[in-house]
């Protein structure tokens, strides 16, 4: 009977720890209800950040809300601070459960944005979400210029005609190769 009572006591204590952790009571980070992965904000407007829990007492005063973006590394999961942007707003997680942020108009469109607040003891990141803004520049690869080689003239049919190659720049090399063959044949005939 004692072992059953002791086992039930351990199970009850374990269940309360798991419940407290799942509610965020022991972690100290914010659990964002906005933005979420389904959120789309628009650059140049204001938006609302909200969370469902109260942070730890050590987080006194206003905390900066910083905008991060996922980079190409690790499928965009590596987050870096948006360059040249200090913060988009502040929050006081002991006094409120929401804050207004102001989004710059020059943000590019991406679904890899996240917000970050430097809460204690653990930092608070949101899920990745979308901001509609300036369309990112389209990367194009420039094609090499079309090269047209001069008409090669020579004897014995070597290099007869002009060599043109559109798009790959190799035409002048082909013409030079034919001219070099004519020159080598002429020099060879002269010395032998």
C-alpha positions in Angstrom: 0.0 0.0 0.0 2.8 2.4 0.8 4.4 1.9 -2.6 1.2 2.6 -4.4 0.7 5.8 -2.4 4.3 6.9 -3.0 3.9 6.2 -6.7 0.7 8.2 -6.9 2.3 11.1 -5.1 5.3 11.1 -7.6 2.9 10.9 -10.6 0.8 13.8 -9.2 3.9 15.9 -8.7 5.2 15.1 -12.2 1.8 16.0 -13.7 1.8 19.4 -12.0 5.4 20.1 -13.3 4.4 19.1 -16.9 1.2 21.3 -16.7 3.2 24.3 -15.3 5.7 24.0 -18.1 3.1 23.6 -20.8 1.4 26.8 -19.6 4.7 28.6 -19.7 4.7 29.3 -15.9 8.4 28.3 -15.4 10.0 29.4 -18.7 9.7 33.2 -18.6 9.2 33.7 -22.4 6.2 35.2 -24.0 3.7 33.0 -25.9 2.6 35.1 -28.8 -1.0 35.0 -30.1 -0.1 37.6 -32.7 1.8 37.4 -35.0 1.4 33.7 -35.7 2.4 31.6 -38.8 -1.0 32.6 -40.3 -0.4 36.3 -39.9 0.2 38.7 -42.8 1.2 42.3 -42.0 1.7 45.1 -44.5 4.8 47.3 -44.6 4.2 50.9 -43.8 1.3 50.3 -41.4 0.8 49.6 -37.7 0.2 46.1 -36.3 -0.6 44.6 -33.0 1.6 42.2 -31.1 -0.1 40.2 -28.4 0.7 37.4 -26.0 -1.2 35.1 -23.6 0.9 35.0 -20.5 2.6 37.4 -18.0 6.4 37.5 -18.1 8.7 37.1 -15.1 8.9 40.0 -12.5 12.5 40.8 -13.6 11.2 42.2 -16.9 10.5 45.7 -15.6 9.9 48.6 -17.9 9.6 48.7 -21.6 11.3 46.1 -23.8 12.2 46.6 -27.4 10.3 44.6 -30.1 12.8 43.8 -32.8 12.1 42.5 -36.3 14.1 39.5 -37.5 14.1 37.7 -40.8 15.1 34.1 -41.7 18.1 33.8 -44.0 18.9 31.2 -46.6 20.8 29.1 -44.1 19.0 26.0 -42.7 16.0 26.6 -44.9 15.4 30.1 -43.5 15.4 29.0 -39.9 18.5 31.0 -39.1 17.1 34.4 -37.9 19.0 37.6 -38.2 18.0 41.1 -37.2 16.6 43.2 -40.1 19.5 45.5 -41.0 19.4 49.2 -40.2 16.3 48.8 -38.0 16.6 49.3 -34.3 13.1 48.4 -33.1 9.5 48.5 -34.3 8.0 49.2 -30.9 8.1 48.4 -27.2 6.1 46.4 -24.8 5.7 46.1 -21.0 4.8 42.4 -20.4 4.0 43.0 -16.7 1.3 45.7 -17.4 -0.3 44.5 -20.7 -0.8 41.7 -23.1 -0.5 43.6 -26.3 1.5 46.4 -28.0 1.3 48.4 -31.2 4.3 48.3 -33.6 5.1 50.5 -36.6 6.4 48.7 -39.7 8.7 50.6 -42.0 7.4 51.0 -45.6 10.7 49.8 -47.1 10.4 46.2 -45.9 10.6 43.5 -48.6 7.9 40.9 -49.0 8.8 37.7 -47.2 7.2 34.9 -45.2 10.2 34.5 -42.9 9.8 37.5 -40.5 9.7 37.0 -36.8 9.6 39.3 -33.8 12.0 39.1 -30.9 11.8 40.5 -27.4 14.7 40.2 -25.0 12.8 38.9 -22.0 14.4 37.4 -18.9 15.3 34.6 -18.2 14.5 33.4 -21.8 14.2 35.4 -25.0 10.9 35.5 -26.8 10.6 34.8 -30.5 7.4 34.6 -32.5 6.6 32.0 -35.2 7.7 33.0 -38.7 5.0 35.2 -40.4 4.5 37.2 -43.6 5.0 40.9 -44.3 3.8 42.2 -47.6 6.0 45.0 -48.8 8.3 45.8 -51.6 8.7 42.9 -54.0 12.3 41.5 -53.7 14.5 42.3 -56.7 14.5 39.7 -59.4 18.0 38.3 -59.9 18.9 37.9 -63.6 21.9 36.5 -65.2 23.3 38.6 -68.0 24.0 36.7 -71.2 27.4 37.3 -72.8 27.4 39.5 -75.9 26.9 38.1 -79.3 30.3 37.9 -81.0 30.8 37.9 -84.8 34.3 37.2 -86.0 35.8 38.7 -89.1 35.6 36.7 -92.4 38.7 34.5 -92.6 40.3 34.2 -95.9 42.9 31.8 -96.8 44.1 29.3 -99.4 43.2 25.6 -99.7 39.8 26.1 -98.1 41.1 26.6 -94.6 38.9 29.0 -92.6 36.7 29.8 -95.6 33.8 32.0 -94.5 33.0 34.0 -91.4 32.4 32.3 -88.2 29.6 33.7 -86.1 28.2 32.3 -82.9 25.3 34.0 -81.3 25.1 34.0 -77.5 28.2 32.2 -76.5 31.1 34.4 -77.5 33.1 31.6 -79.0 32.9 32.8 -82.7 36.0 34.9 -82.6 37.9 32.0 -81.0 36.8 29.7 -83.9 37.9 32.3 -86.4 41.3 32.7 -84.6 41.7 29.0 -84.6 41.1 28.8 -88.3 43.5 31.7 -89.0 46.2 30.1 -86.8 45.9 26.9 -88.8 46.3 28.9 -92.0 49.3 30.7 -90.6 50.9 27.4 -89.3 50.4 25.8 -92.7 52.0 28.8 -94.4 55.0 28.8 -92.1 55.4 25.1 -92.4 55.4 25.3 -96.2 58.0 28.1 -96.2 60.6 26.2 -94.1 60.2 22.8 -95.6 
